[in-house]
Amino acid sequence: MIANTPIPPYYAVLFTSIRSDIEKRYVETAKRMEELAAQQQGFLGMESARNETGITISYWKSLEAIKEWKNNAEHLLAQQMGKDIFYKQYKTRICRVERDYEFMHE
């Protein structure tokens, strides 16, 4: 599903990853992080896709909201689990969205 974001500007956090072979615990943790992020002030939506490389994009109202999410206690624990067991490699990028547009068949 494509996130329904507001009129720009807003921010996007792009999280690109290559996972290790740990499956069950990863799926549970990823689902919990999605639920938890949605409860954070300033969260605007999320999109995710995975093949060999996974890409998750979360949208945020401000850089402050992103910082609060990064420092959320439960998210910090998940980040450490990612480093220790879930990922072979990951990269996070933070971008300011200046414009967006869309197309949709009716």
C-alpha positions as CSV (number, residue, x, y, z in Angstrom):
1,M,0.0,0.0,0.0
2,I,1.2,3.5,-0.8
3,A,1.3,5.9,2.1
4,N,-1.1,8.8,2.0
5,T,1.3,11.7,2.8
6,P,0.5,15.4,3.3
7,I,1.4,18.3,1.1
8,P,5.2,18.7,1.3
9,P,7.5,19.5,2.8
10,Y,7.9,16.5,5.1
11,Y,10.7,14.0,5.7
12,A,11.4,10.4,4.5
13,V,13.6,7.9,6.3
14,L,14.9,5.3,3.7
15,F,16.1,2.1,5.4
16,T,17.8,-0.3,3.0
17,S,18.9,-3.7,4.3
18,I,20.2,-7.2,3.5
19,R,19.0,-9.6,6.1
20,S,20.7,-12.5,7.8
21,D,18.9,-15.9,7.8
22,I,16.9,-15.2,11.0
23,E,13.3,-15.3,10.0
24,K,10.7,-15.8,12.7
25,R,12.0,-13.3,15.3
26,Y,12.7,-10.8,12.6
27,V,9.1,-10.8,11.3
28,E,7.7,-10.4,14.8
29,T,10.1,-7.5,15.6
30,A,9.5,-5.8,12.2
31,K,5.7,-6.0,12.8
32,R,6.1,-4.5,16.3
33,M,8.3,-1.7,15.0
34,E,5.7,-0.8,12.4
35,E,2.9,-0.7,15.1
36,L,5.1,1.3,17.4
37,A,6.2,3.8,14.7
38,A,2.5,4.4,13.8
39,Q,1.9,5.6,17.4
40,Q,4.7,8.1,17.4
41,Q,3.9,11.8,17.2
42,G,4.8,13.1,13.7
43,F,4.5,9.7,11.9
44,L,2.9,10.1,8.5
45,G,3.0,6.6,7.0
46,M,5.2,3.8,5.8
47,E,5.9,1.7,2.7
48,S,8.0,-1.5,2.5
49,A,9.2,-4.0,-0.1
50,R,11.6,-6.9,0.1
51,N,13.4,-9.3,-2.2
52,E,17.1,-9.9,-1.6
53,T,17.3,-6.2,-0.6
54,G,14.7,-4.7,1.6
55,I,13.6,-1.1,1.5
56,T,11.4,0.5,4.1
57,I,10.5,4.2,3.8
58,S,8.8,5.9,6.7
59,Y,7.4,9.4,6.4
60,W,7.7,12.0,9.2
61,K,6.4,15.5,9.9
62,S,9.8,16.8,11.2
63,L,13.4,16.0,11.9
64,E,12.5,16.2,15.6
65,A,9.9,13.4,15.2
66,I,12.5,11.3,13.4
67,K,15.0,11.8,16.3
68,E,12.4,10.9,18.9
69,W,11.6,7.7,16.9
70,K,15.3,6.8,16.7
71,N,15.7,7.2,20.4
72,N,12.5,5.3,21.4
73,A,13.6,2.7,24.0
74,E,11.9,-0.2,22.3
75,H,13.2,0.9,18.9
76,L,16.7,1.2,20.3
77,L,16.5,-2.5,21.4
78,A,15.3,-3.5,18.0
79,Q,18.2,-1.5,16.4
80,Q,20.7,-3.4,18.5
81,M,19.1,-6.7,17.6
82,G,19.4,-5.7,13.9
83,K,23.1,-5.1,14.3
84,D,23.6,-8.3,16.3
85,I,21.4,-10.8,14.5
86,F,18.9,-9.6,11.8
87,Y,21.1,-7.8,9.2
88,K,24.2,-8.5,7.2
89,Q,24.2,-4.8,6.1
90,Y,21.9,-1.8,6.3
91,K,22.0,1.9,5.4
92,T,19.7,4.7,6.6
93,R,19.1,7.9,4.6
94,I,17.0,10.9,5.7
95,C,15.6,13.1,3.0
96,R,13.4,16.2,2.9
97,V,10.5,15.7,0.5
98,E,10.1,18.9,-1.5
99,R,7.4,17.8,-3.8
100,D,5.3,14.7,-4.6
101,Y,2.7,13.8,-7.2
102,E,0.8,10.6,-8.0
103,F,-1.2,8.7,-10.5
104,M,-4.1,6.4,-9.8
105,H,-6.6,4.6,-12.1
106,E,-10.1,5.2,-11.0
